[in-house]
Amino acid sequence: MKILFLSDNYPPEVNAPASRTYEHIQHWVKNGAEVTVITCAPNFPQGKVFEGYKNKLFSKTLQDGVTVIRVWSYITANEGFVKRILDYVSYSLTSFFVGLFQGCDIIVATSPQFFTAVSGCLLAIFKRKPWIMEVRDLWPESIKAVSAMKSDSKVFVFLEWIERWLYKRAASIVVVTDTFKEKLVEWGVNADKIHIVKNGVMLDKFEYLPKKSDLVKQLNLENKFVIGYIGTHGMAHKLDFIIETAAKIMDERIHFLFIGNGAEKEKIKLLAKNLNVKNCTFLDSVSKDLINEYISITDVSLVPLKKSDTFKTVIPSKIFENAAMQKPILLGVEGEAKGIIERYKAGICFEPENETDLIASIEKLMMDVDFYNELKIGCANLANDFDRKKLADSMLEVIKSTFNNATKQIEN
């Protein structure tokens, strides 16, 4: 089977969308699929093309058994609504044009920004092939959640109309949470064509490691209880709240380690400086090959989001990699993610943006050794149940069944 996969994030980028796409595709290739990925020059999240790459109109390489086609896009940092829209639309246009000349049996287009899905949908129409929309975020709903756009604006209404149109046009829809499916069904999408394939972790890449002592020493984290946040520093993550809380923690053993880049990073660093925060360390993103070492030096994985009903539907992917390395989750997210952490007893949940609750949770994790060790066991159990290979198999079955159903409809 020839799969044409559209994603504007792909390795060497190290964010969650790139990792999910790459790890799924690698597993499909090992199971006999032939995959072509259309993406753009790696640049996320700083909006700068990675060393060794160029933002060319077209380039084609073979990467780990996958044909990777990179097309031109308007590259900008992950900040500013208008610039990001230009980025998304430009990729949608160039991926559509190049996709017209690629042979395939089926098309998969992944969000969170659905202009990628627009390209996938149009390619399906022109090439007369079935297409699958993978929904990793309810976009533009998430824009409203971070107050980047008003829900009554004409632009938002138009984007929402496109979103609903795409759901109707897709042969199948893959979502990453149960609540995403519930939401789409509420909006009138046929439940039979919605399939749930959650995020997970490659267990052979993420496993328990003792703390890298040289790295601990290098970062001056000896004898510290390290709370690690590894990921995008964006509006949704409410890291300003974390910094403000950190400024009020007097216990010098507690230290926050922030690793990553994003639209809010400089603001967060400036806030820490203005508050004279001494218990926070900021590092830029590290490569996928080194991320295990940095996770190893943490004691707890911090996973916060802004307090919003929209974010009750999401399950942050960083939960799974940290759980696989037996790092208890300090979760500031309500809804489905909270349910998973509590069901597996893999961490402790605090109310988003509740300073008192966060501080009490940190103290519980640091002081109650037996409780902390129980959470490590829960983390291992959680990771085993969210093995990425099993999830990739599930999505491949969706792809095969969608193709087979489309073929039968043509024959009839």
Stockholm file with secondary structure:
# STOCKHOLM 1.0

chainA/1-412         MKILFLSDNYPPEVNAPASRTYEHIQHWVKNGAEVTVITCAPNFPQGKVFEGYKNKLFSKTLQDGVTVIRVWSYITANEGFVKRILDYVSYSLTSFFVGLFQGCDIIVATSPQFFTAVSGCLLAIFKRKPWIMEVRDLWPESIKAVSAMKSDSKVFVFLEWIERWLYKRAASIVVVTDTFKEKLVEWGVNADKIHIVKNGVMLDKFEYLPKKSDLVKQLNLENKFVIGYIGTHGMAHKLDFIIETAAKIMDERIHFLFIGNGAEKEKIKLLAKNLNVKNCTFLDSVSKDLINEYISITDVSLVPLKKSDTFKTVIPSKIFENAAMQKPILLGVEGEAKGIIERYKAGICFEPENETDLIASIEKLMMDVDFYNELKIGCANLANDFDRKKLADSMLEVIKSTFNNATKQIEN
#=GR chainA/1-412 SS CEEEEECSCCTTCCSHHHHHHHHHHHHHHHTTCEEEEEEECCCTTTTCCCTTCCCCSEEEEEETTEEEEEECCCCCCSCCHHHHHHHHHHHHHHHHHHHTTSCCSEEEEECSSTHHHHHHHHHHHHHTCCEEEEESSCTTHHHHHTTSSCTTSHHHHHHHHHHHHHHHHCSEEEESSHHHHHHHHHTTCCGGGEEECCCCBCTTTCCCCCCCHHHHHHTTCTTCEEEEEESCCCGGGCHHHHHHHHTTCCCTTEEEEEECCCTTHHHHHHHHHHTTCCSEEEECCCCTTTHHHHHHTCSEEEEECCSCSGGGGCCCTHHHHHHHTTCCEEEECCTHHHHHHHHHTCEEECCTTCHHHHHHHHHHHHHCHHHHHHHHHHHHHHHHHTBHHHHHHHHHHHHHHHHHHHHHHHHC
#=GC SS_cons         CEEEEECSCCTTCCSHHHHHHHHHHHHHHHTTCEEEEEEECCCTTTTCCCTTCCCCSEEEEEETTEEEEEECCCCCCSCCHHHHHHHHHHHHHHHHHHHTTSCCSEEEEECSSTHHHHHHHHHHHHHTCCEEEEESSCTTHHHHHTTSSCTTSHHHHHHHHHHHHHHHHCSEEEESSHHHHHHHHHTTCCGGGEEECCCCBCTTTCCCCCCCHHHHHHTTCTTCEEEEEESCCCGGGCHHHHHHHHTTCCCTTEEEEEECCCTTHHHHHHHHHHTTCCSEEEECCCCTTTHHHHHHTCSEEEEECCSCSGGGGCCCTHHHHHHHTTCCEEEECCTHHHHHHHHHTCEEECCTTCHHHHHHHHHHHHHCHHHHHHHHHHHHHHHHHTBHHHHHHHHHHHHHHHHHHHHHHHHC
//
